[in-house]
């Protein structure tokens, strides 16, 4: 079992992102992608495994969701999070996710995502 990261290690995870947003300049998509990759690399394997197991348990065993339903939930959450991350710039979101701008618009319509220029939180239970 991997050991838990220290407070110093946790604080370093988002340091790059905080530096990028300090001056509130437009977020460079390539830089944002690198920050995202760096944060994933810095995650402790123990927490990743615990999260993954909890995720599987919650959605597939307790909630009895189909794979398609879980994919839709994740896709919507990712779209909302990335839209918030780049302050609603849909072209940056499309580039960041590696999809066409038109595909992004179709997904936004599919999930009825309403977005303002200020960040919002995703609430899975909002429709229940």
C-alpha positions as CSV (number, residue, x, y, z in Angstrom):
1,X,0.0,0.0,0.0
2,X,1.3,3.4,-0.9
3,X,1.9,5.9,1.8
4,X,-0.3,9.0,2.1
5,X,1.1,12.2,0.6
6,X,2.2,14.9,3.1
7,X,0.5,18.3,3.3
8,X,3.5,19.8,1.4
9,X,3.0,17.3,-1.4
10,X,-0.7,18.1,-1.6
11,X,0.0,21.8,-1.7
12,X,2.3,21.3,-4.6
13,X,-0.3,19.5,-6.8
14,X,-2.2,22.6,-7.8
15,X,0.7,25.1,-7.6
16,X,1.1,25.4,-11.4
17,X,-2.6,26.1,-11.8
18,X,-2.6,28.8,-9.1
19,X,0.4,30.4,-10.8
20,X,-1.4,30.4,-14.2
21,X,-4.6,32.0,-12.8
22,X,-2.8,34.5,-10.5
23,X,-3.0,37.4,-13.1
24,X,-6.3,36.2,-14.6
25,X,-4.8,36.1,-18.1
26,X,-6.5,34.0,-20.7
27,X,-5.5,30.4,-20.0
28,X,-3.2,28.8,-22.6
29,X,-4.7,25.5,-23.7
30,X,-1.4,23.7,-24.0
31,X,-0.3,25.0,-20.6
32,X,-3.6,23.9,-19.1
33,X,-3.2,20.4,-20.6
34,X,0.3,20.1,-19.1
35,X,-1.0,21.3,-15.7
36,X,-3.7,18.7,-15.9
37,X,-1.2,15.9,-16.9
38,X,1.2,17.0,-14.1
39,X,-1.6,16.9,-11.5
40,X,-2.6,13.4,-12.6
41,X,1.0,12.3,-12.4
42,X,1.3,13.7,-8.9
43,X,-1.7,11.8,-7.5
44,X,-0.9,9.1,-5.1
45,X,-1.7,5.6,-6.5
46,X,-3.4,4.7,-3.2
47,X,-5.9,7.5,-3.5
48,X,-6.6,6.7,-7.2
49,X,-7.3,3.1,-6.4
50,X,-9.5,4.0,-3.4
51,X,-11.4,6.5,-5.6
52,X,-11.8,4.0,-8.5
53,X,-13.1,1.3,-6.2
54,X,-15.5,3.7,-4.5
55,X,-16.7,4.9,-7.9
56,X,-17.4,1.4,-9.1
57,X,-19.1,0.4,-5.9
58,X,-21.3,3.5,-5.8
59,X,-22.5,3.7,-9.5
60,X,-22.6,0.1,-10.5
61,X,-23.4,-1.8,-7.3
62,X,-25.4,0.6,-5.1
63,X,-27.0,2.8,-7.7
64,X,-27.3,0.1,-10.3
65,X,-26.6,2.4,-13.2
66,X,-25.9,1.1,-16.6
67,X,-22.6,1.7,-18.3
68,X,-24.2,4.2,-20.7
69,X,-25.7,6.2,-17.8
70,X,-22.4,6.4,-16.0
71,X,-20.7,7.5,-19.2
72,X,-23.3,10.3,-19.6
73,X,-22.8,11.4,-16.0
74,X,-19.0,11.5,-16.4
75,X,-19.2,13.2,-19.8
76,X,-21.5,15.9,-18.5
77,X,-19.3,16.4,-15.3
78,X,-16.1,16.7,-17.4
79,X,-17.7,19.2,-19.8
80,X,-18.9,21.4,-16.9
81,X,-15.6,21.2,-15.1
82,X,-13.5,22.0,-18.2
83,X,-15.9,24.8,-19.2
84,X,-15.4,26.3,-15.8
85,X,-11.6,25.7,-15.9
86,X,-11.3,27.8,-19.1
87,X,-14.0,30.4,-18.2
88,X,-16.5,29.2,-20.7
89,X,-14.3,29.5,-23.8
90,X,-15.8,26.7,-25.9
91,X,-13.0,26.7,-28.5
92,X,-10.5,26.1,-25.7
93,X,-12.7,23.3,-24.3
94,X,-12.8,21.6,-27.7
95,X,-9.1,21.8,-28.1
96,X,-8.4,20.7,-24.5
97,X,-10.7,17.6,-24.9
98,X,-9.5,16.9,-28.4
99,X,-12.9,17.1,-30.0
100,X,-14.4,19.3,-32.8
101,X,-16.1,22.5,-31.8
102,X,-19.3,21.3,-33.4
103,X,-19.2,18.0,-31.4
104,X,-18.8,20.1,-28.2
105,X,-21.8,22.1,-29.1
106,X,-23.9,18.9,-29.7
107,X,-22.8,17.6,-26.3
108,X,-23.7,20.9,-24.6
109,X,-27.2,20.7,-26.2
110,X,-27.5,17.0,-25.4
111,X,-26.9,17.6,-21.7
112,X,-28.7,21.0,-21.6
113,X,-25.6,22.7,-20.1
114,X,-26.2,26.3,-19.3
115,X,-23.0,28.2,-18.6
116,X,-22.1,31.7,-17.5
117,X,-18.6,33.1,-17.5
118,X,-18.3,32.5,-13.8
119,X,-17.4,29.0,-12.5
120,X,-20.2,26.7,-11.4
121,X,-20.2,23.4,-9.5
122,X,-21.5,20.2,-10.9
123,X,-24.2,18.5,-8.8
124,X,-25.0,15.0,-9.9
125,X,-28.1,14.8,-7.6
126,X,-29.5,18.0,-9.0
127,X,-32.1,16.2,-11.2
128,X,-33.2,13.6,-8.6
